[in-house]
Amino acid sequence: MDAQGRGRAGDNNVDPADQWVFDPNTGSYQLRLDPAGQGPGRPARRGTPGAGRTTHHPGGETGDTDTRPLPVQRRHRTERPEGDAGERRRSEGDGGKRTGNGDGDGEPRATGGRAARRAAGSRTAASSSAGGPTRRRKPKPKATGKKKALYWTAGVVGFVLVVGCGGAFYLYQQLNGNISKVDVGVENPAVSDGPVNLLIIGTDARTGKGNSGYGDAESVGHADTTILMHISKDRSNATALSIPRDLITDIPDCPTTQKDGSKKVIPGQRGVRFNTSLGQENRDPGCTWRTVEKLTGLKIDHFMMADFNAVKDLSEAVDGVEVCASKDIDDPKSHLKLKAGRHTVKGEQALAFVRTRHAIGFGSDLDRIKMQQQFLSSLIRKLKSDTFSSPGKLYNVSQAATKALTVDTGIDTAKKLLDFGSDLKRVNLDKVTFATVPVLDNPSDKATVILDKAKADPLFAMVRADNTLAKGEKKKPEKDSKKDSEPAKKAPAALVRVDVTNGGGPIGSAQLTVDWLQNTKGARLSTNAGNAPGKLDATRLEYAPNQADQAATLADWMGLPKSALKKSAQDAGARVPMKLVLGKDFTAPGTPVTAPTETPDGVQNVNADDKNICAK
């Protein structure tokens, strides 16, 4: 321990906030991890002619006549030295007293407020006398609010755990120990060039300190709240799809890694609640991962999971989250009591807010989803605000975030999380849209819901096509060459010759399409060629240059976009058919496979930057 009661570098009792200093060149705080707590290029001064004297003051204070200007301006923290973590050295003839900071320059630290001011003043004065001009770079202009970036991570209850400034994540050794991970059998890189699909799971597990007072004490930890976050390829927008926990769906077979390290495949189930994709039958997050992929047709890249404590800890770390109620709320189940109006909630009250449903709307899980979307939107705004120019608060949020997280092995370290967040930082808050997967009441069980396919299928197709739900922000169509943009002549139905194969559509799609072509369109030369050798995400029509008129007719019937048409280099023989491969985007013959660019009617959605959302 040093004179201030602080440990040496590497000790656990070092205050991490003391390692942050203000850099005038960037206008933000930066972490100083160099052993001596000083920037590069500061020469050794011990024994140098004209070097300042070291003075010892009563009470352990030391003064420093070092005449050079500090390379970085320190933030004010009462009675704290710079972040060299208390390294020691003993100089000759000092009787064992501390005179240096361990870097061999004989430069003691000013440990008291008065001594610190004397030291700072002497640095400036002596700099002039030594003939070395004091120069400071002109500070770079600070980013405007619109240009500030989001750093995405985190669970249902706080899925933006690395936002606004990721600096505290440089405390790798401390934060890595906080993160839990699950091997789901898929490991994707933290950074990719394409769209990113992040699965966010909030579990209702009652294990852990502070969780015993909520809901079903016997819960093994189900997928209580699930959000599929899709971030566009160009990082210009993001869509967060909330999946109702009571949705009746199919859970596929799921390979898992048990606690003893053994592998086990959990058999799938048909027609069960979505929330049983986690916990039930020892299912892990990989089972929820595969269930969402089957439901939406979207390939997931990473998952993040948190429990009840995450809401409490994060809301405390940010000093409260603002929420709004349009009427008085008194929910005996969640214990939430709020008067109509705006409130700042944190801790237990924040958790009660995201769990409330009985005192709002129709008292359903869909109403609770709206509460959660309001809370998360407000939390994002808080994390993105200037409140976190404080290193201490950054550190608290980073600790709360990483302690709350369970992730896949692709993002299982603080470094990977930082890279992941940095990759997604271009997403602006006003281009983040929350939506709820459309559902209908289950006629067989009023306590559950079923998928509203008429609305859900085009919504999923829209997200798969990387089209944004954000209002006023539409994907620009790709420009076609002049030659390809000329409309092709259409062949009569009797001349359309095509082999149809199923490469990802529903079972029986090939025969269904052939029947439709022959009986509805009069294309007698269409044939069922069975299953395709591989699976395709998108339907594809392969044709030769001399079959362009046939392709134009078939594309018009099937509603195929130009991106689905693949023309070969050589002409085909007289009786050689075109090849129509039905992909995963195929739903029914005659139903366009082109993804919509407008949010389907009836799909509940809100913008994350909307501050006027109130619980009803």
N, C-alpha and C positions, 0 to 999 in steps of 0.2 A: 504494500500500500504506500502511496506517496503522502505528502504533507496535507493534501486536501481530502484524504480518505478515498482516493481513487486508485484502482488497480493498475498494474502495468499493462502494456499492450497485450491483448489476447485474453486478459482476465475477464470473467463474466460480469464483474460489477462496474465496468466502464459504462458511463452514460452515453448511449449512441448519439443523443442529440448534440453532445459536445463535439462530435466529429463533423458537424455541418458548419460551413462558413459561407458568407455572402460574397459572390463574385460580381464585382461592378461591371465586368465586361459582358456578362450575360443577363444581369438583372435578376438572378435567381440564386438559391442556395445550392452548394455542391458539397459532395462528401470528400473529406480529406483522409485517405487511408495510408499515406506515406508515413514511415516510422517516426520521423522527426516532426511531423505536422507542418512541414513547410514545402513550398513548391520547388520544382527543379531549378537548378542553376544558382542556388545560394551558396557561395564559396565558404570554405572553412575559415574561421576567423581567429581561432585560438593562436595566439602568438603573433598575430599580424600587427605591424606597426600602426599605431593610431587607433587600435581597436578599443572599444569602450570598456570602462571598468564595470565590474560586477559588484553591487553593493548589497549587503545583507541588512534587512530591516527587522525590527522587533516583531515578534509574532510569526516569524517564518517568511515574511514577505521579502521578495528580492526585486531590486530595481535593475534596469538594463539600459546602458547608454549606447546600445546598438543604434547606429545612425542611419540604417537603410530603411526605406519605406516598405511597409508590409505589401506582399504581392496580392493579398486578398483581404478585403475588408471584413472583419469578423462581426457577426451579429452579437448583440449585447446579451450576455447571460450572467447573472449575478455571481461574482466570485468564482468564475470558471476560466481556466486557461484554455489555450488552443488544443485541438484534438490530437495531441501526440501521445495520449493515453498514459501519461505519467512515466515515461521511460527515465531511467536513472543513469547517472554517472558520478564519479567522484574525481575531482581535480586534485592535483598534487598540492599539498600544503594547506588544504582547506579544513583539515580536521574532520573530514567525513561529511562536511556540509554539502547540500545539493547546489551546484552552480551551473549545471548544464542540463540539456534536454536529451542527451544520449546520442547525438549525431556528430559529436566531435568538434563542434564549433565553439564550445565554451559559452554558449548563449543561454542564460537562465530565463525562466519564464516569470512574467509579472503575474502574481497570483491574487492580488487584492485590487479593488476598484481604484484606489488612489495610486498604487504602484503601476497599474496598467496604464493610467492616464499619463503618468510621468514617463513611462517607457515609450509610449506612442509619440509623445512630444519630443523626446530626445532623439528618436529615430529621424524625425523630419528635420530637426535643426542640424544634426550632425551630417545628414545627407548633403545639405547645402555647403557646409564647411569642407567636406571632402571633395567638393567639385563635381559630384555626381548629380546631374539634374534629375529631379523627380518627374517621371513621366507616367501618365495613366492613359490607357486606351479609352477612346470614346465608347461609352456603353452602347451595346447594340439595342435597337428599338425593341420594346416588348411586343409580343404577339397580341393582336387584337382579340376580342372575345370570340369573333367568328372563326378565327384561325386556330384557336386553341383546340387541341386534339383530345379525343377520348382514348384511354388505354383500357381495353376491355379485358376482363376476366370474370369470374366468380359466380356464386350460386344463386339460386332462386331468390334468396332474400337479400341479395346484394351482388348482382352479377357484374357490376363494374367495380371491381375491387382494386384495379390499378388504373386510376383515371387522373387526368390533368397533369400529374407529374409523377413519373415512375422512379424518381431519384432514390427513395428509401429502399428500393429493391437491390441496391448495391450492397446492402448488408447481408450478403449471401449466406455466410456461415450461420448467422442467427436465424434467418428466415427459412432456410432449407429444412431445418429441424422441425419446423411447424407443419410442413405440408405432408399430407397422407396421400397415398396413391393406390390404385387398383389396376392390375394387369387385365385388360379386357380382351386380350388376344389380337388387338390391332394397335400398331404404334405408328402414328403419322408425325411428320416433322412439325416443329412449332411454327414454322413460317412456310407459306406456300404462295404460288403465283396466282392461283385461281380463287374462286369464291370459298368462303370458310363457313362451315356449319358447326356451331358450338351448342352442345346439349347441356342445359343448366337444370340441375335437379335439386329440389328442396325436399329433404326427407323428414318424416314425422317421427323419427326415432326418438325414444324417450331416454336413451342412455346419456350419460354425461351430466356434469354438475349443472343444476338449474333447469333441467328439462323434465323432471318428474311430475310437475304439477299440471301438465298439459295433456288433454285428450286421453286416448287409450294407453294405459300404462303397460299393456302387454304388446304394443306394436313393435314389430321387428324392424321397422323403418321402411315404410312404403314411399313410392314416388308421389308425395303429397302435392307438390307443385312442380310442373315441368314446363320449361320454355325452350323452344328450339330457336336459337339466334342465327340468322343467315346474314353474313356480311358480304356485300357484293364484290365481284372480282376487282373492280376499279376503286374499291374502298370509299365510294361516294355515299353509300346508304346502307342501312341495316333494317331487317325485319325480325321482330321477336314474336314467335307464334306460341301462345299459351295453349297447352293441351289439357282439357278437363280430366281430372283424376278419375271421375266416374264414367268415362267413356268406355263402352263395350267394344273390345277389339280382340285381335288374335296376337298371342305372344309366341314367337318362334322358338325352336330349340336353341339353347344358350350354353356354349362352352364356358366354364368358370374355373377359376383357380381357388381352391379351398384354403382355409387357414393353415393347414398342415403342408401346403404346397402341392397337393395332389390335384389332378385335373378331373373335372366332372361335367358331363353334359346334362343340364336340367331340361327335361322334356317340355315342349311347348304346350300351350293350351289355346283352345278356340272359344270365343265368346265370353271373355272374362273382363273384369274391370282393368283399366289401364294401370292403375296404381299398384296392382299386384305384380307388375313387371319388375319390381324391386322388392327385396326382402322375402316375399313369399317363396317357399321351397328353396330357401338360401340363394335366391337370385341376386346377382350383383349389378352394378351400374351398366355393365356390358349387355345385360338382358334388356334394360330400358333402352339402351343405345340401339339394339337390333329391332326392338318393337317399333321405335320411332321411324327407323329407316323403312320398315315394312309398311307402316301407315302412310308415310308422306312421299316415299320414293326418293328422298334426299339422302346422300351419303354423308355421314357425320365424321368430322375430323377430330374433335376433342369433346370431353365432358368435364364438368365441374359440379361438385355436389357439396351441399352444406346442410346443417341441421338448424333447429330452433335457436341455438345459442348465437348463430351468425347474425341474426337480426338484432338481437340485444347488444352484442359486442360492437357491431359496426355502427349502429345508431348512436351508441355512447361515444365511439371514437370520433364521429363527425359532429358531436355536440347537438344531436337532434336532427330530425327530418321534418320538414313542414308538410302537413296534410290538410285536407279540407273536407268538411261534412256539410251537406246542404240542409240537414236536419239533426236534431238531437239523436245521439246513438247511445243505447243502453243494452248491451249484449251480455246476458248472464253466463253464456257459454264461454266466450272469450274474455270476459271481465272488462270489456272496453266501455268506458263512459266518456262521451264527448258532447259538449254543447255544439250547436250549429255554428259554423264559422271555421276559421283557420287556426291550427294548433301546431306546435312543435312537439313531436313525440320521440321518445328514446327508451331504451331498455325494455322493461316489461310492457310498457304502454305501446311501444312500437310493434312488439310481437303480437300483442292483442289486436292491433289495427290490421295486420296482414292476415290474421286468422278469423276475423269477424265475417259473418255472413247472415246470422239469424236476425239481425236488427236492420238489415238493409235490403232493398229490392224485394225479390221473392224468397230470400233466405237460402239461395242455392249456391253451389260451388262456383257457378258462373258469375254471381255477384261478388264472391270473394276474389275471383280473378281480377275483377275491375279494381278492387281495393289494392291488390298487390301491384297492379300496373301503375296506379297512381303513386304508390309508395316508392317503387323502383325509379320511376321518372324523376321524382323529387330527389331521391338519393343521388342519381346521376348528376343532376344539376348542382347539388351540394358538393359532390366530389370534384366537379369540374370548376367550381368557383375559386375566387382568389383566397378563400379561407385557408387553403392549404399551401400558402406561401411559407407557413411555419414548419420548420423541420420537425419539431416535436410532434405536431399533429400528423405529419406525413408518416412518421415512425409508428405512431399509435395505430393509424389506419392499416399500414402494411402488416403490423403484427396481428391485428384482428382479422385481416383478410386471409393471411396464410394459415393461421390457426383454424380458421373455419373451413378450409378447403380440403376436399378429397378430389384428386384429378387422375387422368390417365397418364401412362408412362411417357407420352409424347411431350408433356408440359409439367413434369414432376419436380422441377427445380425452380428456384427464384430466377435464375438466369434464363431458363426457357420461358417462364412466364413473362419476363421483361421483353424478350424477343417477340413473343406472341402479341403482347400489348402494343409494342412499337410498330408491328406490322399493320395493326388495325387502327392506328391513331388518327388516320385522316377522316374518319367518320364524324361528321358534325352532328350535334345533338338534334337539330331540327330536321335531320334526315333519318332519324330512328323512329320506327313505327311499331307500336304494339298491336297485335291482332289476336283474336281468339279463334281457334279452330271451330268452324260452324258445326253445330250439333242439333239434334231433335230429341224430344222426349222419347224414351223407350216405351213403346206400347205394352211390352211384356213386364216391365219393372219401372215404375215411376221414380224410383230412387236412382236410376241410372239414365244415361243418354246414349244415343247412337250417332254415327257420323251422318251429317247432311251432305251426301255425295254431290248433289247438284251445285252446292256452293264450295264444298271443300276441294273437289277435284280441280276446278279451275284455279283456286287459290294455291294449291300445291304446285300446279303446273306453272303458275306465275313465278313462284319462288324458285322452282327448278330452272326456269329460263333466265334467272337472275334479273327479273324485272322488279322495280321498286314499288312499294305501296305508298311511299311518301308523296303527298300531294304536290303537284306542280313540278315533279321531277321524273321525267319519263326517259326511258332508254332510247338513245338515238339509233334508228335503223341503219344497218350497214348499206353502204352505197354499192349498187351493182354497176358493172361495166355497161357501156352503151349497147353492146351486142346482146348481152344477157337480158337487158331490160326490155328488149323488143318482145311484144307478146307473140307466143308461138301459135300456129294454127292448130285447131283441135281436130282429132280424128273422130269419125263416127264410132258409136259404141260397138258395132259389129267387128271393127278392126282392132279393138283394144285387146292385146294378148299379154297376159301377166300371170306369173306364178306367185302365189301368196304364201309366205311362211310366218310363223309366230316366233318372234325373238324377244318376247318380254311382256306381251299383252296377256289378258286373262285367258284361262284355259278354254280352248275351242274357238279362239278368235279368228284363226285362219279360215276354218270352214264357215263360220258366221259371215265373214267378209265375202267369201266366194259366193255364198247363197245370195247375199245382198247385191253383189255386182251382177249376177246372172238374172235374178228375178226382178230387181228394181231398176237396174240401169241397162239391162240387155247386153251385158258383156259376156257372151257365151264362151269366149276363149280364155276365161279366167280359170285357174286350177289351184287346188289346195296342195301345196308342196310340203306340208307337214311342219315340223319344228325347225327353226334356224339352228345352225351349229353353235352359235353363241348368243348371249343376251345383249340387247341394245337399249340404251336409255331413250333414244328418239327413233321414231319410225323413219324408214329410209326407202326411197324408190330409185333403183338402179336401171338406167336405160342407155341405149346407144344413140348417136347423133341422128340416125335415120328413124328413130322412134320418138323424136321430140313431140310430134303431134299426138301420139298415144299418151305420152307422159303428161302433156298439158291437160288432156281430158281426164285422166285418172287423178291427177293432183287436184283438179277442180272438184271432182266428186268427193274425194277423201278429205279435202280441206288441208292439204299439205303446204307448208311454207317452202320458200325457195331453198332454204337451208337443208331440206329433206331430199332434194333432188340431186342425184349423183350421176353425171353423164360420163360415159366411157370415152376413150379416144378413138375407137374404131366402130364402124357400122356393124350391125348385127345381121345374121342371115334372115331369110324371108320368114321362117317359122320359129325363130328364136324369141322366146317371151321376155318381157321385162321382169324384174324381180322386186316385189314389194315385201319388205320385212317389217312386220309390226313390232314396234318397240314398247317400252314401259309406259310411254305417254299415250298409247292407244287405249281408248275406252270403248268405242263402238263404231261400226262403219258409218260414215257420213258425218260423224262428230269431229269437227276440226281439231287437229292435234296442235295447232298453233297456240302458244300460251297467251293468255290475255295480257294486255298492258295496263288495264284499269282494274282497280280493286272490285271484285264481284259484289253485286248488290247484296245487302243484308249481312255482310261480314263486319263484325264489330271491330273497330280499330281507333287508336288514339295516337297522337304525336307526343314523343317524349319531352318536347320543349313546351308543351301546352301547360301553362301554370293555372289555368282556370278549371281544371278537372275537380269535381267535388263528388264525394260519396252520396248516393241518394237512397 
